[in-house]
Amino acid sequence: MSRMELDNEMLPARILNSTLNRFFVDRSAPERSQPLTGSKVRLLRNARRAPASEAEAVVVELLPRTKDASLDSLISVVAEKLYRDEIRAGAWIVDLGLFSSGLFVPEARCLLETGNGELWQIY
């Protein structure tokens, strides 16, 4: 999947997320040694472990299709995956459907940081 296809696929979620993020998502994040904005992600050839979740498996499957994926794009994809999994599991009953995948951005970022150095490299 090319970067343009990935961006086009995520455009509706990104528009809604940017609005909702201002109101519902905690902007505080753990301290990092380097800023992640503008970072790229590359799949490691010799991964130290297998993907531990479906979301990690999505990232491992997506990375070979792109040379160097944008971290921000991957966060959006993983957040959307987590959101859809919750909706499918019945979270729509508690009005999760009124929100968007933006609620899962912190969890997606944490998931990507956890796999750094084990499944992929963030640089």
JOZI-V753205 format. One record per run of one state. SS is the DSSP state (H for helix, E for strand, C for the rest). FROM is the first residue (numbers start at 1). TO is the last residue. If there is no record, write none. Layout:
BEGIN
SS/FROM/TO + SS/FROM/TO
END
This chain:
BEGIN
C/1/2 + H/3/24 + C/25/39 + E/40/43 + C/44/53 + H/54/63 + C/64/68 + E/69/70 + H/71/88 + C/89/90 + H/91/94 + C/95/95 + H/96/98 + C/99/100 + H/101/115 + E/116/116 + C/117/119 + E/120/122 + C/123/123
END
